[in-house]
């Protein structure tokens, strides 16, 4: 029993140590954001990589999410003659929950793996040590541009996802093809 508790304690202490290292890394990265030198070209390149190149996957996901949400809401609300609430449900659910979550997941899936692979490759091939040898702070040159680019572009991508969700939900709600039973009534 004591060995079991010791194992749980060791895992928990390891978790706390990793969390502390991550918090110190994030604090150091944010502290370097306010002192020169600034690598603007690297920041702009990362803004293009994170923001612009994520537009297709975020847009496609947002369009289909808006369509499905509007269609499913209409299907459920039509049973209670509450079709007018579809727009409210789509806007509230996308604005409060789905828009930021979908955008964050798509960007993290597309960009996060690429960043980890790039920096991991740089570590293996000693490029990070070469930056230190050349008196360039790797944190300032590699991490800070990605951090700032993510902080700037992610809210813009969320806004674009909201617009696309609302537009596609509107299209499905207004130009919804009628079923065969609705066509027979009309």
N, C-alpha and C positions, 0 to 999 in steps of 0.2 A: 504493500500500500504506500509506503514511504517513497519507494522508487518511482511509482506512478505520479505522485505529487511532485517529486523532483523533476521529472520529465516535463510535466505541465508548466512548472515554474521556469525551467530553462527555455522552453518555447516562448513563454510570455516575455521573459527578459530579452530574448533575441528579437522579438517583435518590437518591444520598446526601444531597443538599441537601433534597430533599422528605422523606426519612426523618427527618432532623434537625429540620426544622420541625414534623413530626408529633409527634416525641418531646418537643420543647419545649412544644407545645400541650397534650399529654396531661399532662406534668408540671405545667404551670401550672394546668390544670383540677383536678388532684388536690390541688395546694397550696391552692387556694381553698376546698376542701371543709372545711378545719379552722378557718376564721376567719369571724366573722359579717360581714355579715348572711346569714341563711339564708332562702330563699324556700320555706317548707314547703308552701304552697298549690300552687305550681308543681310541686314534687316529687310531691305526691299526684296532681295532674292527669296528670302524665306516667306515674306508676305505673298509673293507670287506662288511659291510652292504650296503654302498652306491654304491660302484663300482662293486664288484663281483656279488652281488645278483641282480643288475640291468641289467647285461649283457643279460639275456634271453629276457626281454621285449624290451630293446633297440635294440638288434640284430634282433629280429623278425620284429619289426617295420621298421628298416632300410632295411632289405632284401626286404620286400614287397614294400616299398617306391621306392627303386631303380628299381624293376621290373616294377611297374606301370608307373613310370616316363619314362623309356625307351620305354615301349610299346606304351604309349600315344604319346610320341614324334615321334616315328616311324610312327604311324598312321597319324599324322598330316603332317609330313615332306614328306611322300611318295607321297602325292598329288602334291608336287612341285618338285619331284625328288631330294630331299635334304636329303636323308637318311644318308649321311656322317656327318651331323651336330648333329646327335643324341648323340654321345659320348660327344661332347662339351657341349651340353645343359645339359646333365645329370651331368657331372662333375661340371660345373659352378653353376648350381642351387643347387646341394647338398652341395658343398663347401661353397657357400656364404650364403645360407638361410636354406635349409631343414635339413641338418645334425645337426647343433647346436640347431635348434628349436625343432626338433623331440626328440633329446636326452634330452634337458632340460625339455620338457613337460613330457616325460616318467619318468625321474628320479624324478621330482617334484611330479608327481602323485603317484609314488610308495613309495618314501622315505619321502616326506614332510608330508603326513598324518600320517605315522608311528611315525615320530619324534614328531609331535604335540600331538599325542595321548599319547606317552610315557611321555613326559614332563608334559602334563596336568594331567596325572594320578599321577605322582610324586608330583605335587603341591597339589592335592586333598588329597593324603595320607600323606602329611607333610614330605616327604622324602627330599625335597629341604631345608626345615627348619632344618632337621636333619644334612644335610651336613654342613650348617652354624654353627650348634652347635658343630660339630666335627672339626671346623676351616678349612673347605675345601670350597674354593670359588666356588659356583655353576656355575658361569659364566665360570670359568676356567675349571671346571670338566665336565660340561654338554654341554655348547655351543661351546667352542673353539675346542674340538676334532671334532665335527660335521662340523664346519666351515672349518677347515683345510682339513679334509677328502674330503669335497665337492670341495674345490678349487683344490685339487690334482687329484681327480678321474674324475671329469667332463670333463676336456680336453682329458683324455685318452679314456673315453667313446665316445666322439665326434669323435676322430680318428678312433676308431673301427667301429662306425656307418658309417663313410665315406668309409672305406674299404669295408664294407658289401654292402653299396649302389652301389659302383662302380662295385663290383664283380657280384651282382645280375643283375644290368643293363647290364653288359657285357654278362652274360649268356642268358638273354632274347634277346639281340640284335643279338648274334651269333647263338644261337640254337633256334631261334623263329620258332614255327611250322607254316608252310605255310597254307594259307587258301585254300578252295576248288577251287577257281578260279585260284590261283597261281599253284596249282597242275595240273590243266587241261592244262595250258599253257606249263608247262614243260613236 
